[in-house]
Amino acid sequence: MEFVKNQLPTDEETHLFFKALPVVPQPRFAKLRAEPLVPETTGEDAFIGAKSPIVVAFADGVSLENRKAVMYSVQFAEKYSDTVASRKYEPIKWYMAYGVAINNCGWFTPSFIFTDHDTSKINVTMDSLVLDIIAQVAGINAAAFLPLLSKVFDTIKKDNALITLFDNNSKGDNVGSFQLVPCLESKEGIPVAVFAGLECAFKSVEGGAWFWKWKSSNLKVQKASSMINMNYDSYKRVEPMILDWLGQEQDDFFKSLKKP
């Protein structure tokens, strides 16, 4: 299925998309606005969703402007998709909505797959499986993406609070969902990311933190994965509409993953 188009929508198409966005319920009582969490460094850094099962990681050298653009556009796509479909019960429809949203934020890709992943012949942990999927998608960029994600996983594993947060956000009774978006910057200053979304159905019941202790052979896994590239100028044209629609939600969407 087509996820993100390999060309950007026209300005008119983008205008119509944002004009038709569903109304976001506003809190009954306005809260004192806090500064939204944005990156403060161009070194390696990562962020985890406070209420959504997503991790965004930046390689060394990604500019502050590009980091903010990635975080806001990803947050927008997550929230928009949730208004269209249930990730738990309608994953394909959810990812289709995600693709439409992030494409209108200035992201495009030459290809995208949403397919079953065969786990019957392997017995590896989920983080190993994810790194393998990233390597397949990233191609020549894998050497930059894989060490970055390995460090992110190590950071989460060493923090019980982060493990609990990830599990609470990503795992239901017999399903698990999460997205990983490692990002680097090309020599031309273009944000380049891997989008990896996994939808998992548990074949058996096990205790403990599911992502870190479960074996992938005990899961039925569907994967959505692609390289995605951003046109920063296109993003900047729609950024005011993105932030306006997110409203106060932008303030507490991410938590910073501090290195141990």
GIZIHU-V282561 format. One record per residue. RES is the residue in three letters. PSI is psi as a letter, one per 30 degrees, with the letter a starting at -180 (999 if undefined). OMEGA is omega in radians with two decimals (none if undefined). D_LAST is the distance of its C-alpha to the last C-alpha in whole Angstrom. Layout:
# GIZIHU-V282561
res->RES psi->PSI omega->OMEGA d_last->D_LAST
res->RES psi->PSI omega->OMEGA d_last->D_LAST
This chain:
# GIZIHU-V282561
res->MET psi->l omega->3.13 d_last->40
res->GLU psi->k omega->-3.11 d_last->39
res->PHE psi->d omega->3.05 d_last->36
res->VAL psi->k omega->-3.12 d_last->35
res->LYS psi->l omega->3.12 d_last->38
res->ASN psi->g omega->2.98 d_last->39
res->GLN psi->l omega->-3.09 d_last->40
res->LEU psi->l omega->3.06 d_last->40
res->PRO psi->l omega->3.08 d_last->42
res->THR psi->l omega->3.10 d_last->44
res->ASP psi->e omega->3.14 d_last->44
res->GLU psi->e omega->3.11 d_last->47
res->GLU psi->e omega->3.12 d_last->45
res->THR psi->e omega->3.11 d_last->42
res->HIS psi->e omega->-3.14 d_last->43
res->LEU psi->e omega->3.12 d_last->45
res->PHE psi->e omega->-3.11 d_last->42
res->PHE psi->e omega->3.11 d_last->40
res->LYS psi->f omega->-3.09 d_last->43
res->ALA psi->g omega->-3.13 d_last->43
res->LEU psi->k omega->3.08 d_last->40
res->PRO psi->l omega->3.13 d_last->40
res->VAL psi->k omega->3.11 d_last->40
res->VAL psi->k omega->3.11 d_last->37
res->PRO psi->k omega->3.13 d_last->37
res->GLN psi->k omega->3.12 d_last->37
res->PRO psi->k omega->-3.10 d_last->35
res->ARG psi->e omega->3.12 d_last->39
res->PHE psi->k omega->-3.13 d_last->37
res->ALA psi->k omega->3.08 d_last->36
res->LYS psi->l omega->3.08 d_last->32
res->LEU psi->j omega->-3.03 d_last->31
res->ARG psi->k omega->3.05 d_last->29
res->ALA psi->l omega->3.05 d_last->26
res->GLU psi->k omega->3.12 d_last->25
res->PRO psi->k omega->3.13 d_last->23
res->LEU psi->j omega->3.11 d_last->20
res->VAL psi->l omega->-3.13 d_last->20
res->PRO psi->k omega->3.14 d_last->18
res->GLU psi->g omega->-3.08 d_last->18
res->THR psi->l omega->3.03 d_last->17
res->THR psi->g omega->3.04 d_last->18
res->GLY psi->a omega->3.09 d_last->15
res->GLU psi->k omega->-3.10 d_last->13
res->ASP psi->l omega->-3.13 d_last->12
res->ALA psi->l omega->-3.10 d_last->12
res->PHE psi->k omega->3.14 d_last->14
res->ILE psi->k omega->3.13 d_last->15
res->GLY psi->k omega->3.13 d_last->18
res->ALA psi->e omega->-3.13 d_last->19
res->LYS psi->f omega->-3.09 d_last->22
res->SER psi->k omega->-3.05 d_last->23
res->PRO psi->i omega->-3.12 d_last->21
res->ILE psi->k omega->3.03 d_last->20
res->VAL psi->k omega->3.08 d_last->17
res->VAL psi->k omega->-3.10 d_last->17
res->ALA psi->k omega->-3.12 d_last->15
res->PHE psi->k omega->3.04 d_last->17
res->ALA psi->l omega->3.11 d_last->17
res->ASP psi->k omega->3.05 d_last->17
res->GLY psi->f omega->3.09 d_last->21
res->VAL psi->k omega->-3.05 d_last->21
res->SER psi->l omega->3.12 d_last->23
res->LEU psi->e omega->-3.13 d_last->22
res->GLU psi->e omega->3.14 d_last->26
res->ASN psi->e omega->3.11 d_last->25
res->ARG psi->e omega->3.13 d_last->22
res->LYS psi->e omega->-3.14 d_last->23
res->ALA psi->e omega->3.12 d_last->26
res->VAL psi->e omega->-3.06 d_last->24
res->MET psi->e omega->-3.12 d_last->22
res->TYR psi->e omega->-3.13 d_last->26
res->SER psi->e omega->3.09 d_last->28
res->VAL psi->e omega->3.11 d_last->25
res->GLN psi->e omega->3.12 d_last->25
res->PHE psi->e omega->-3.11 d_last->29
res->ALA psi->e omega->3.10 d_last->30
res->GLU psi->e omega->-3.07 d_last->28
res->LYS psi->e omega->3.13 d_last->30
res->TYR psi->e omega->-3.11 d_last->33
res->SER psi->e omega->3.13 d_last->33
res->ASP psi->f omega->3.10 d_last->32
res->THR psi->f omega->-3.06 d_last->36
res->VAL psi->e omega->-3.02 d_last->38
res->ALA psi->l omega->3.05 d_last->37
res->SER psi->k omega->3.11 d_last->35
res->ARG psi->e omega->-3.10 d_last->32
res->LYS psi->e omega->-3.02 d_last->32
res->TYR psi->f omega->-3.10 d_last->36
res->GLU psi->i omega->-3.02 d_last->37
res->PRO psi->e omega->-3.12 d_last->34
res->ILE psi->e omega->3.11 d_last->36
res->LYS psi->e omega->3.14 d_last->38
res->TRP psi->e omega->-3.13 d_last->34
res->TYR psi->e omega->3.06 d_last->33
res->MET psi->e omega->3.10 d_last->36
res->ALA psi->e omega->3.11 d_last->36
res->TYR psi->e omega->-3.14 d_last->32
res->GLY psi->e omega->3.11 d_last->34
res->VAL psi->e omega->-3.10 d_last->37
res->ALA psi->e omega->-3.04 d_last->34
res->ILE psi->f omega->3.04 d_last->32
res->ASN psi->e omega->3.10 d_last->35
res->ASN psi->f omega->3.03 d_last->36
res->CYS psi->g omega->3.08 d_last->33
res->GLY psi->g omega->3.14 d_last->34
res->TRP psi->k omega->3.07 d_last->32
res->PHE psi->l omega->-3.10 d_last->34
res->THR psi->l omega->3.09 d_last->34
res->PRO psi->f omega->-3.08 d_last->37
res->SER psi->l omega->3.12 d_last->36
res->PHE psi->k omega->3.08 d_last->34
res->ILE psi->k omega->2.94 d_last->35
res->PHE psi->j omega->-2.98 d_last->34
res->THR psi->l omega->3.03 d_last->35
res->ASP psi->k omega->3.07 d_last->35
res->HIS psi->k omega->-3.08 d_last->32
res->ASP psi->j omega->3.11 d_last->34
res->THR psi->g omega->-3.04 d_last->32
res->SER psi->f omega->-3.05 d_last->35
res->LYS psi->g omega->-3.13 d_last->35
res->ILE psi->l omega->3.13 d_last->31
res->ASN psi->i omega->-3.09 d_last->29
res->VAL psi->l omega->3.14 d_last->25
res->THR psi->l omega->-3.08 d_last->22
res->MET psi->e omega->-3.13 d_last->22
res->ASP psi->e omega->3.07 d_last->19
res->SER psi->e omega->3.11 d_last->21
res->LEU psi->e omega->-3.14 d_last->24
res->VAL psi->e omega->3.13 d_last->22
res->LEU psi->e omega->3.11 d_last->21
res->ASP psi->e omega->3.12 d_last->25
res->ILE psi->e omega->3.11 d_last->26
res->ILE psi->e omega->-3.13 d_last->24
res->ALA psi->e omega->3.13 d_last->25
res->GLN psi->e omega->-3.06 d_last->29
res->VAL psi->e omega->-2.97 d_last->29
res->ALA psi->f omega->3.12 d_last->27
res->GLY psi->b omega->-3.08 d_last->29
res->ILE psi->f omega->3.11 d_last->29
res->ASN psi->f omega->-3.09 d_last->26
res->ALA psi->e omega->-3.11 d_last->24
res->ALA psi->f omega->3.09 d_last->23
res->ALA psi->e omega->-3.06 d_last->21
res->PHE psi->e omega->-2.99 d_last->20
res->LEU psi->e omega->3.09 d_last->19
res->PRO psi->e omega->3.12 d_last->16
res->LEU psi->e omega->-3.13 d_last->14
res->LEU psi->e omega->3.10 d_last->15
res->SER psi->e omega->3.11 d_last->13
res->LYS psi->e omega->3.09 d_last->10
res->VAL psi->e omega->3.13 d_last->10
res->PHE psi->e omega->3.13 d_last->12
res->ASP psi->e omega->3.13 d_last->9
res->THR psi->e omega->-3.13 d_last->6
res->ILE psi->e omega->-3.10 d_last->9
res->LYS psi->e omega->-3.06 d_last->10
res->LYS psi->g omega->-3.07 d_last->8
res->ASP psi->j omega->-3.10 d_last->9
res->ASN psi->e omega->3.13 d_last->12
res->ALA psi->e omega->3.11 d_last->13
res->LEU psi->e omega->3.09 d_last->12
res->ILE psi->e omega->3.13 d_last->14
res->THR psi->e omega->3.12 d_last->17
res->LEU psi->e omega->-3.13 d_last->17
res->PHE psi->e omega->-3.13 d_last->17
res->ASP psi->e omega->-3.12 d_last->20
res->ASN psi->e omega->-3.11 d_last->22
res->ASN psi->e omega->-2.94 d_last->22
res->SER psi->f omega->-3.00 d_last->23
res->LYS psi->k omega->2.98 d_last->25
res->GLY psi->a omega->-3.10 d_last->28
res->ASP psi->e omega->-3.13 d_last->31
res->ASN psi->g omega->3.11 d_last->31
res->VAL psi->l omega->3.05 d_last->30
res->GLY psi->k omega->-3.14 d_last->26
res->SER psi->k omega->3.03 d_last->26
res->PHE psi->l omega->3.10 d_last->23
res->GLN psi->k omega->3.06 d_last->23
res->LEU psi->k omega->-3.13 d_last->20
res->VAL psi->i omega->2.99 d_last->21
res->PRO psi->k omega->-3.01 d_last->19
res->CYS psi->k omega->2.98 d_last->21
res->LEU psi->l omega->-3.12 d_last->22
res->GLU psi->k omega->-3.14 d_last->25
res->SER psi->l omega->3.11 d_last->28
res->LYS psi->f omega->3.12 d_last->30
res->GLU psi->g omega->3.13 d_last->32
res->GLY psi->g omega->-3.12 d_last->29
res->ILE psi->k omega->3.04 d_last->29
res->PRO psi->k omega->3.12 d_last->26
res->VAL psi->k omega->-3.05 d_last->26
res->ALA psi->l omega->2.91 d_last->24
res->VAL psi->k omega->2.98 d_last->25
res->PHE psi->k omega->3.10 d_last->25
res->ALA psi->j omega->3.07 d_last->25
res->GLY psi->k omega->3.13 d_last->26
res->LEU psi->k omega->3.05 d_last->26
res->GLU psi->k omega->-2.99 d_last->29
res->CYS psi->k omega->3.02 d_last->29
res->ALA psi->k omega->-3.07 d_last->32
res->PHE psi->k omega->3.11 d_last->31
res->LYS psi->f omega->-3.13 d_last->34
res->SER psi->l omega->-3.09 d_last->33
res->VAL psi->k omega->3.07 d_last->31
res->GLU psi->l omega->3.12 d_last->28
res->GLY psi->l omega->3.06 d_last->26
res->GLY psi->a omega->-3.13 d_last->22
res->ALA psi->j omega->-2.92 d_last->20
res->TRP psi->e omega->-3.06 d_last->22
res->PHE psi->e omega->-2.97 d_last->20
res->TRP psi->f omega->-3.04 d_last->18
res->LYS psi->f omega->-3.12 d_last->21
res->TRP psi->l omega->3.01 d_last->24
res->LYS psi->k omega->-3.07 d_last->26
res->SER psi->f omega->3.10 d_last->27
res->SER psi->f omega->3.11 d_last->30
res->ASN psi->g omega->-3.10 d_last->31
res->LEU psi->l omega->2.89 d_last->30
res->LYS psi->k omega->-2.98 d_last->32
res->VAL psi->k omega->2.92 d_last->30
res->GLN psi->k omega->-3.08 d_last->32
res->LYS psi->k omega->3.02 d_last->30
res->ALA psi->j omega->-3.02 d_last->30
res->SER psi->k omega->3.14 d_last->29
res->SER psi->l omega->2.86 d_last->30
res->MET psi->k omega->3.08 d_last->29
res->ILE psi->k omega->-3.10 d_last->30
res->ASN psi->k omega->-3.11 d_last->30
res->MET psi->k omega->2.91 d_last->31
res->ASN psi->j omega->-3.00 d_last->34
res->TYR psi->e omega->3.14 d_last->32
res->ASP psi->e omega->3.11 d_last->36
res->SER psi->e omega->3.10 d_last->36
res->TYR psi->e omega->-3.07 d_last->33
res->LYS psi->e omega->3.13 d_last->34
res->ARG psi->f omega->-3.08 d_last->37
res->VAL psi->f omega->-3.09 d_last->36
res->GLU psi->e omega->3.13 d_last->33
res->PRO psi->e omega->3.13 d_last->35
res->MET psi->e omega->3.10 d_last->36
res->ILE psi->e omega->-3.09 d_last->33
res->LEU psi->e omega->3.11 d_last->32
res->ASP psi->e omega->-3.12 d_last->35
res->TRP psi->e omega->3.12 d_last->35
res->LEU psi->e omega->3.12 d_last->31
res->GLY psi->b omega->-3.09 d_last->32
res->GLN psi->f omega->-3.12 d_last->30
res->GLU psi->f omega->-3.09 d_last->28
res->GLN psi->f omega->-3.02 d_last->26
res->ASP psi->e omega->-2.98 d_last->24
res->ASP psi->g omega->-3.12 d_last->22
res->PHE psi->e omega->-3.07 d_last->22
res->PHE psi->l omega->2.90 d_last->18
res->LYS psi->k omega->3.14 d_last->15
res->SER psi->k omega->3.05 d_last->12
res->LEU psi->j omega->3.14 d_last->9
res->LYS psi->k omega->3.14 d_last->6
res->LYS psi->k omega->-3.13 d_last->4
res->PRO psi->999 omega->none d_last->0
